Amino acid sequence: MAHKALKDVLFALLALPLTLGAGSTLAQEAKPAPGVAIELSATRDEGAGCRVSFLIQNRHPSDIISAVYETVLFGAQGQVVRMALLDFQELPTDRPRVRQFHISDMSCAQISRVLINGAERCEAPGLDDKACVQHLDLSTRTKTELIG
C-alpha cells in the first residue's frame, strides 16, 4: 500500500512541470498588447502595376473609424521612389481586414520595401491621438520588406 502511495506522489511530482509548462504556454498565448498589426500579405503584378494586399488588425479596445497611412516605396536599389497615402478605412476592434492597393507604373519586383512613415489621419474616438502609429506590429509574407 505504501508503495502505491509513493508511486502516486512521484507521478504527481513528475506531472507538475508539465502542468506548469502548459500554464506558461497559455500565458504566452494571451491577447497581444493594444496597437495595430499590419502584414504585407501578398504582392502581384497586375497590368502595368503592382497589387499589394495588407492584412491589418486593430488590437485596441475600441474601433478606429478611419486610418490613412503615409507610406514610402523604395526601389530595388534602396532609393525612395514614391510616397503614397493608403486609406485603410474603418478598422473594427479585433477583426482582421484585408485592404488592397494598386501601385501604378511599378512592377512588384521594383518595390524592395515599404515604409509606414506615419498616420496622415487616425480617427479613433476614445483612443490616444497616436493610436494608429504607437505599437505598430509590422510583418511581411513577401520578398518586400515592411518597416515603420
N, C-alpha and C positions, 0 to 999 in steps of 0.2 A: 504494500500500500504506500509506504514512504517512497519507494522507488518511482511509482506512478506520479506522486505529488511533485517530486524533484524533476521528473521529466516534463511535467506541465509547466513548472516555473521556468525551466530552461527554454522551453518552446516560446513562452511568453516573452522572455528576455530577448531571444533571437528575433522575434517578430517586431519588437519595439522599434528598432532602427528603420525597418521597412515602413511602419506606420508614420514615424516622424518624417521620413523622406517624402512620403505621399503628401503630408501636410505642407511641407515646404514647396512642393511642386504646385499644389493648389494656390499657395500664396503667390508664386511666380506667375500664375495664370490669371491673377486678379485683373480687374479692369485697368487699362492703361491710364496714365495721367491725362488731365484735360489738355486739349490742344487740337491741332488739325493734322491729320495724316494725309499726305499726298504721295501717290505712287504713280510713276510714269509706267503705265501698264503695257502699252504697245505703240509701235510706230509702223506705218505702212505707206509706201509710195502710192500716190493716187493722182493720176493726171500729171500736171506739172508741179506738184507739190507733195507735201508730206502730211498725212493724217496722224495726229498724236492723240492717244487715249490716256486719260488720267483716271485713276480710282481715288476718290477723295472721301474722307470721313471726318465729320465734326465730332470730336470727343468731349466737347464742352457740355455743361449741364443744360444749356438752352440752345435753341435754333439760331443759326446765322441766316439772316434774311437775305443778305447779298454779300458776295465775296468776289472782288475783282483783283487779280494779282498782276503786278508788273513783272514781266519776265524778260530775260535777256537770252538770246540764242547765240551760241558760239559755233563758229565754223570748224571744219576738220583740222585746221592749223591752230585752233585755240583762240582765234580772233573774234571780237564782237561783230556779229553780222546784222543783228536786228533786235529791236526792243518791241515788245507787244504787250497789250493788255488782254488778259484772258479772263473772261467772265464765267466764273464757276456757279453763278446764280445762287439759289437758295440751298443751304446745307442743313437739313434737319439733324437733330441730335442722334448719334449712334446709328445712323442709317447710311450705308455706303452709297455713293453716287458715282456714275461714270460720266465724264464730260469729254467730248471730242472737239478738237480744233484742227482746222486746215491751215497749214503753213504754206502759203503760195510761193511759187518760184524757187523752191528748195527741195532737193531730194532728202530723204531721211538720213542717208549716209553723209550728207553735208552738215548735219547738226551733231556736233560732238557732245555738247552738254547744254542743259537748260538751267538757268539761274532764277530762282524765285527771289526777286530783288526787293519785294515789299508788297504791301497791300495798297492799291490805289483807292479801294473802297471796302469797308468792312462794317456792315450794318448788323449789329448783334445786341439787341436790347437786353439789358441785364448783365452783359459781359463787359470786361475791360475793353478800352478803345483799341488795344493791340491784340485782341483775341485771335485774329486771323494770322498773326505772324509770330506770336510767342509760342514756344514749344512746338514748332513745326517738326513733324516726323516725316522725313523725305526718304524715298527709296525708288529703285527702278528695277524693272524686269527686262530692260532693253540694253543695247550697247551704248545708248545715250545716257550720260551721267545726269542726275538731277541733284542740284545743290541749292543751298539757301543761306 
